Amino acid sequence: MNDKASAYWNNGYSGSLGDVRVYENINYGGASTCAPNGSRGNIPWEWNDRISSHKWVTGCGF
């Protein structure tokens, strides 16, 4: 599903490793943004069809 995401829903567990950081390139490379636990919606236009990898993180750092 490389570069095909247009919506998201982070329904992971709250607490440690509850947020999801998404990356523009494979293997966590390039620009990144984060989806806090419990968030959902359409991916902003600047990220639409650009996500190539993700990983669970503790805190988005906003």
C-alpha positions in Angstrom: 0.0 0.0 0.0 3.0 2.3 -0.5 1.9 5.9 -1.2 -1.8 5.1 -1.2 -3.1 6.3 2.2 -5.7 9.0 2.1 -7.3 8.6 5.6 -6.1 7.4 9.0 -7.4 6.1 12.4 -5.0 5.5 15.3 -7.0 3.2 17.5 -4.0 1.8 19.3 -3.5 1.5 23.0 -3.0 4.6 25.1 0.3 5.1 26.9 3.7 3.8 25.8 3.9 3.3 22.0 0.4 4.6 21.5 1.1 7.2 18.8 2.0 6.5 15.2 4.8 8.4 13.3 4.5 8.2 9.5 7.3 8.8 7.1 7.5 9.9 3.5 10.1 7.2 2.5 10.6 3.5 3.3 12.7 2.5 6.4 11.6 5.6 8.3 13.2 8.1 6.0 12.4 11.6 4.8 9.8 13.9 6.3 7.6 12.7 9.0 4.4 13.6 10.9 2.6 12.0 13.8 -1.0 10.7 14.6 -1.7 10.9 18.3 -3.6 8.0 19.9 -7.3 8.3 19.3 -7.0 10.6 16.3 -8.7 9.9 12.9 -9.6 11.7 9.7 -8.6 12.4 6.2 -4.9 12.8 5.6 -4.0 16.5 4.9 -3.4 17.2 1.2 0.3 17.6 1.7 0.6 14.0 3.0 -2.0 12.4 0.7 -0.5 9.4 -1.1 3.0 10.1 0.3 3.3 7.7 3.3 5.7 4.9 2.8 6.5 3.6 6.4 5.3 4.0 9.9 6.2 3.1 13.5 4.6 3.2 16.9 6.1 5.9 19.2 5.7 7.2 22.7 4.5 10.8 22.3 4.3 12.8 19.1 6.4 15.6 20.4 3.9 18.4 19.6 
